[in-house]
Amino acid sequence: MRLRLTPRDTSFFDLFTVQAVHLVTGANLLGEMLGADRAARKEIGKRLADAEHEADDATHMIMRRLNSTFVTPFDRDDIYMLASSLDDCMDFMEEAADLIVLYKVDDLPARVSDQVQVLQRAAELTAEAMPRLRSMDSLAEYWVEVNRLENQADKIHRKLLAQMFDEITDPILLMKLKEIVERLEDAADAFEKVANTVETIALKES
């Protein structure tokens, strides 16, 4: 680690951790939604939207602190990128859940559950990694595993699209389902972007 002679505002680490904990909540609510009926999905969607608002609050706090802090724990652009990418993860998951409710989709393809399981694992890994930004210890395993998960998500996504186009004859339903699975894929990409940002920060700080 580089020797620092000036004090740093370490509250950023706590706020990143708060953001990541909300991601775990969001991913688990998304999983809960898949096994629920239409009425229950609406209530779960409301809880996920509430979690998204709380995650937004943490993001805004990071941005305000970034604008008012003279000495940051690492590069300002990287702090901005990390906060924004964590926010994107939640936004895409909440959007997918909202579409499931709005489109009144009763039955989702089985592989959607596989997509959500990848997001749940990525969220757990991210929540475990954020507190370790303080010391930059043991982070390589995190970004390697999230990159592996994103590759897995890509394969699931391609198979899911192929299955949908092969089996679904209703063009409106196909369009609805495609938009939902695309948002889930966007969420997986966003988790990878978080991991890549953490790798960049760790390399700069080493």
C-alpha positions as CSV (number, residue, x, y, z in Angstrom):
1,M,0.0,0.0,0.0
2,R,1.1,3.6,-0.7
3,L,2.0,5.7,2.3
4,R,-0.5,8.5,2.9
5,L,0.5,11.6,4.9
6,T,-2.9,13.3,4.7
7,P,-6.2,12.3,6.3
8,R,-8.8,10.6,4.2
9,D,-12.6,10.6,4.5
10,T,-13.3,7.0,5.0
11,S,-17.1,7.3,5.2
12,F,-17.1,6.4,1.5
13,F,-16.3,2.8,2.4
14,D,-19.4,2.6,4.6
15,L,-21.6,4.1,1.9
16,F,-20.4,1.7,-0.7
17,T,-21.2,-1.1,1.7
18,V,-24.7,0.2,2.3
19,Q,-25.2,0.3,-1.5
20,A,-24.1,-3.3,-1.8
21,V,-26.3,-4.5,1.0
22,H,-29.3,-3.0,-0.8
23,L,-28.2,-5.0,-3.9
24,V,-28.5,-8.3,-1.9
25,T,-32.0,-7.2,-0.8
26,G,-33.0,-6.4,-4.4
27,A,-31.7,-9.6,-5.9
28,N,-33.4,-11.7,-3.2
29,L,-36.7,-9.9,-3.7
30,L,-36.3,-10.5,-7.4
31,G,-35.9,-14.2,-6.7
32,E,-38.9,-14.1,-4.4
33,M,-41.0,-12.5,-7.2
34,L,-40.4,-15.4,-9.6
35,G,-42.2,-17.9,-7.4
36,A,-45.1,-15.6,-6.5
37,D,-48.6,-15.1,-8.0
38,R,-49.6,-11.8,-9.7
39,A,-51.0,-10.2,-6.5
40,A,-48.0,-11.0,-4.5
41,R,-45.6,-9.8,-7.2
42,K,-47.1,-6.3,-7.0
43,E,-46.3,-6.2,-3.2
44,I,-42.8,-7.6,-3.7
45,G,-42.3,-5.1,-6.5
46,K,-43.2,-2.3,-4.1
47,R,-40.6,-3.6,-1.6
48,L,-38.0,-3.7,-4.3
49,A,-38.8,-0.2,-5.4
50,D,-38.4,0.9,-1.7
51,A,-34.9,-0.8,-1.6
52,E,-34.0,1.0,-4.9
53,H,-34.9,4.4,-3.3
54,E,-32.8,3.6,-0.3
55,A,-29.9,2.6,-2.5
56,D,-30.4,5.9,-4.4
57,D,-30.1,7.8,-1.2
58,A,-26.7,6.2,-0.5
59,T,-25.6,7.0,-4.0
60,H,-26.6,10.7,-3.6
61,M,-24.8,10.8,-0.3
62,I,-21.6,9.6,-2.0
63,M,-21.9,12.2,-4.7
64,R,-22.5,15.0,-2.2
65,R,-19.6,13.9,-0.1
66,L,-17.4,13.6,-3.2
67,N,-18.1,17.2,-4.0
68,S,-17.3,18.4,-0.5
69,T,-14.3,16.3,0.5
70,F,-10.8,17.5,-0.2
71,V,-8.9,14.2,0.3
72,T,-10.7,11.1,-1.0
73,P,-9.6,7.5,-0.2
74,F,-8.9,6.9,-3.9
75,D,-9.3,8.6,-7.3
76,R,-12.4,10.8,-7.6
77,D,-13.3,9.4,-11.0
78,D,-13.1,5.9,-9.6
79,I,-15.4,6.7,-6.7
80,Y,-17.9,8.2,-9.1
81,M,-17.7,5.2,-11.4
82,L,-18.1,2.7,-8.5
83,A,-21.1,4.5,-7.0
84,S,-22.7,4.8,-10.4
85,S,-22.1,1.2,-11.3
86,L,-23.5,0.0,-8.0
87,D,-26.6,2.2,-8.6
88,D,-27.0,0.7,-12.1
89,C,-27.1,-2.9,-10.7
90,M,-30.1,-2.0,-8.5
91,D,-31.8,0.1,-11.2
92,F,-31.7,-2.8,-13.8
93,M,-33.0,-5.3,-11.2
94,E,-35.8,-3.0,-10.1
95,E,-36.7,-2.3,-13.8
96,A,-37.0,-6.0,-14.5
97,A,-39.2,-6.5,-11.5
98,D,-41.4,-3.6,-12.5
99,L,-41.8,-4.9,-16.0
100,I,-42.9,-8.3,-14.7
101,V,-45.6,-6.5,-12.7
102,L,-46.6,-4.0,-15.4
103,Y,-46.7,-6.6,-18.2
104,K,-48.8,-9.0,-16.0
105,V,-46.6,-11.9,-17.1
106,D,-47.9,-15.1,-15.4
107,D,-45.3,-17.6,-16.4
108,L,-41.7,-16.8,-17.0
109,P,-39.3,-19.2,-18.8
110,A,-37.4,-21.5,-16.4
111,R,-34.1,-20.1,-17.3
112,V,-35.1,-16.7,-15.9
113,S,-34.6,-18.3,-12.5
114,D,-31.0,-19.1,-13.6
115,Q,-30.5,-15.5,-14.5
116,V,-31.7,-14.3,-11.1
117,Q,-29.6,-16.9,-9.3
118,V,-26.5,-15.4,-11.0
119,L,-27.5,-11.9,-9.9
120,Q,-28.1,-13.1,-6.3
121,R,-24.6,-14.6,-6.1
122,A,-23.0,-11.5,-7.7
123,A,-24.8,-9.3,-5.2
124,E,-23.6,-11.5,-2.3
125,L,-20.0,-11.3,-3.5
126,T,-20.2,-7.6,-4.1
127,A,-21.6,-7.0,-0.5
128,E,-18.7,-9.1,0.9
129,A,-16.1,-7.2,-1.2
130,M,-17.1,-3.6,-0.5
131,P,-15.8,-3.5,3.2
132,R,-12.5,-4.9,2.0
133,L,-11.9,-1.7,-0.1
134,R,-10.5,-0.2,3.2
135,S,-7.5,-2.5,3.1
136,M,-7.6,-3.7,-0.5
137,D,-7.1,-7.2,0.8
138,S,-8.4,-10.4,-0.9
139,L,-10.2,-8.6,-3.7
140,A,-8.8,-10.5,-6.7
141,E,-11.0,-13.6,-6.0
142,Y,-14.0,-11.3,-6.0
143,W,-13.5,-9.8,-9.4
144,V,-12.4,-13.0,-11.0
145,E,-15.6,-14.8,-9.7
146,V,-17.9,-12.0,-10.8
147,N,-16.4,-12.0,-14.3
148,R,-17.0,-15.8,-14.4
149,L,-20.6,-15.2,-13.3
150,E,-21.1,-12.6,-16.0
151,N,-19.9,-15.1,-18.6
152,Q,-22.3,-17.7,-17.2
153,A,-25.1,-15.0,-17.4
154,D,-24.2,-14.4,-21.1
155,K,-24.6,-18.1,-21.9
156,I,-27.9,-18.3,-20.0
157,H,-29.2,-15.2,-21.8
158,R,-28.3,-16.6,-25.3
159,K,-30.0,-19.9,-24.6
160,L,-33.0,-18.2,-23.1
161,L,-33.5,-16.0,-26.2
162,A,-33.1,-19.0,-28.5
163,Q,-35.7,-20.9,-26.5
164,M,-38.1,-18.0,-26.5
165,F,-37.9,-17.4,-30.2
166,D,-38.3,-21.1,-30.8
167,E,-41.2,-21.8,-28.5
168,I,-43.3,-18.6,-28.1
169,T,-45.7,-17.9,-30.9
170,D,-47.4,-14.8,-29.4
171,P,-45.4,-11.9,-30.6
172,I,-46.6,-9.5,-27.9
173,L,-45.7,-12.0,-25.1
174,L,-42.3,-12.6,-26.8
175,M,-41.6,-8.8,-26.8
176,K,-42.6,-8.5,-23.1
177,L,-40.4,-11.4,-22.1
178,K,-37.5,-10.3,-24.2
179,E,-37.5,-6.9,-22.5
180,I,-37.5,-8.5,-19.1
181,V,-34.6,-10.9,-19.8
182,E,-32.6,-8.0,-21.4
183,R,-32.9,-6.0,-18.2
184,L,-31.7,-9.0,-16.2
185,E,-28.7,-9.3,-18.6
186,D,-28.0,-5.6,-18.1
187,A,-27.9,-6.2,-14.4
188,A,-25.3,-8.9,-14.8
189,D,-23.3,-6.6,-17.0
190,A,-23.5,-3.9,-14.3
191,F,-22.2,-6.2,-11.6
192,E,-19.2,-7.0,-13.9
193,K,-18.6,-3.3,-14.3
194,V,-18.5,-2.9,-10.5
195,A,-16.0,-5.7,-10.3
196,N,-13.9,-4.2,-13.1
197,T,-13.9,-0.9,-11.3
198,V,-12.8,-2.5,-8.1
199,E,-9.9,-4.2,-10.0
200,T,-8.9,-0.8,-11.5
201,I,-8.9,0.8,-8.0
202,A,-6.9,-2.0,-6.5
203,L,-4.3,-1.9,-9.2
204,K,-3.9,1.9,-8.8
205,E,-3.6,1.5,-5.0
206,S,-1.1,-1.3,-5.1
